[in-house]
Amino acid sequence: MWATARTGLNDPTEVTYGLDEMRSTWQHYHSSSKLVDEVPRDEVNRLVTRLGEEIELHDLFFISGSMFGDKLEHWKACQHTGGHREATE
């Protein structure tokens, strides 16, 4: 298995892209008449805020495994761009 920190990815913004899209979509629909009344708006607001805090405050690691031994060239390359990798047998 190989683990790479978010900061060591070729494009660390890949992690926040989904969050940004979720925020944008929620902001668009939050006050929309298209959103049914049953949607718990306050709870979704808290969830979006919490996810943003969790993603932006904590370092995330991505883990990849292979059944074919040391064949994870992409992950090994990340260590040369400031990332960190760990291998386990």
MOTA-V961276 format. One record per residue. N is the residue number from 1. RES is the residue in one small letter. PSI is psi in whole degrees, 0 to 359 (none if undefined). OMEGA is omega as a letter, one per 20 degrees, with the letter a starting at -180 (NA if undefined). NEAR is the number of other ideal C-beta (glycine too) atoms within 8 Angstrom. Layout:
# MOTA-V961276
N RES PSI OMEGA NEAR
N RES PSI OMEGA NEAR
This chain:
# MOTA-V961276
1 m 145 r 8
2 w 137 r 12
3 a 132 r 10
4 t 133 r 15
5 a 149 r 11
6 r 320 a 11
7 t 344 a 8
8 g 359 r 12
9 l 156 r 13
10 n 324 r 4
11 d 88 a 5
12 p 343 r 9
13 t 348 r 6
14 e 327 a 7
15 v 318 a 11
16 t 347 a 10
17 y 312 r 8
18 g 318 r 7
19 l 316 r 11
20 d 319 r 8
21 e 319 r 8
22 m 316 r 10
23 r 313 a 10
24 s 314 r 8
25 t 316 a 8
26 w 319 r 11
27 q 323 r 7
28 h 316 a 7
29 y 346 a 9
30 h 314 a 10
31 s 10 a 3
32 s 145 r 7
33 s 348 r 3
34 k 342 a 4
35 l 125 a 9
36 v 152 a 4
37 d 334 a 4
38 e 347 r 4
39 v 124 a 7
40 p 84 a 6
41 r 315 a 8
42 d 320 r 6
43 e 319 r 7
44 v 319 r 11
45 n 314 a 10
46 r 320 r 8
47 l 313 a 8
48 v 318 r 11
49 t 314 a 8
50 r 317 r 8
51 l 318 r 10
52 g 316 r 10
53 e 316 a 8
54 e 316 a 8
55 i 319 a 11
56 e 336 a 7
57 l 330 a 5
58 h 145 r 6
59 d 133 r 6
60 l 147 r 8
61 f 141 r 8
62 f 134 a 8
63 i 138 r 7
64 s 142 r 9
65 g 160 r 6
66 s 140 r 8
67 m 357 a 3
68 f 31 r 4
69 g 213 a 4
70 d 68 a 5
71 k 28 a 6
72 l 63 a 9
73 e 320 a 6
74 h 315 a 6
75 w 322 r 10
76 k 325 a 9
77 a 334 a 8
78 c 332 a 14
79 q 336 a 10
80 h 352 r 5
81 t 22 r 8
82 g 357 r 4
83 g 179 r 12
84 h 139 r 9
85 r 150 r 11
86 e 137 r 7
87 a 141 r 7
88 t 148 r 4
89 e none NA 2
